[in-house]
Amino acid sequence: MSLSPDLLLAFALFALVTSITPGPNNTMLLASGVNFGFNRSIPHILGISCGFFVLVLAVGLGLGAVFEAYPLLYSVLRYVGAVYLLYLAWKIARSGPLSDEQQHHGRPLGYWGAAAFQWVNPKAWVMAVGAISTYTPLQGYFTNVLVIAAVFALINAPTVSLWAACGSLLRNVLRNPRWLRLFNLLMAALLVLSLAPLLFEKMS
């Protein structure tokens, strides 16, 4: 069976829901929008979508099979990702009010950093594996993988952009240093909570 219009529509809904719901990428974009504004968060947005496109391609073209054969590699990657998420949470938690000069010269997460982050993002892996395993027919498989990856990236970019836009809108509300610190602490806590599935899986 090829990638029919009905299957493509179902996949598009899957891509929309998984892209727009909270996760590490969207939490960081919300914080970036608050601290740096929407325009300076655009490289971060593009890095997420392009990095995720490459990740879906890699999973579809055989990386998932490699991890099935060598589960230790997958475990190592996941825990490296967990450590990196904790580091990002720590950086966000320590972010305080920025002066105008700091906002101009400060450095939000850039294109390459955001793209590389997809490889250690637990939610991105779940989304990629789900897309390939559930919505990619075997007939015309390689073409279907390309279509799935491209559609996912096209849906992902505007949906994650909403989080940076919301953060940018909140900048005026959070001009009070106390509220901004509380916001950054909340974003850091949400990043840490995004590791809960990994911890619960380990305990079960």
KAMO-V942862 format. One line per field, one symbol per residue. ss: DSSP state (~ for helix, > for strand, _ for the rest). psi: psi as a letter, one per 30 degrees, with the letter a starting at -180 (. if undefined). burial: + if it has 16 or more other C-alpha atoms within 10 Angstrom, else -. A space follows every 50 residues. Layout:
ss = ???
psi = ???
burial = ???
//
This chain:
ss = ____~~~~~~~~~~~~~~~~___~~~~~~~~~~~~~_~~~~~~~~~~~~~ ~~~~~~~~~~~~~~~~~~~_~~~~~~~~~~~~~~~~~~~~~~~~_____~ ~~~~~_____~~~~~~~~~~_~~~~~~~~~~~~~~_____~~~~~~~~~~ ~~~~~~~~~~~~~~~~~~~___~~~_~~~~~~~~~~~~~~~~~__~~~~~ ~~~_
psi = kljleeeeeeeeeeeeefeflkleeeeeeeeeeeffleeffeeeeeeeee eeeeeeeeeegfeeeeeeeifeeeeeeefeeeeeeeeeeeeeefkakkle eeeefljlkaeeeeeefffgjeeeeeeeeeeefegjlekheeeeeeeeee eeeeeeeeefeeeeeeeeffeeegfkeeeeeeeeeeeeeeeefffeeeee eef.
burial = --+----+--++-+++-+++-+++++++++++++++++-+++++++++++ +++++++-++---+---------+---++-++--++-+++-++-+++--- -------++++--++++++++++++-++++++--+++---+--+++++++ +++++++++++++++++++++--+-----++-++++++++++-++----- ----
//
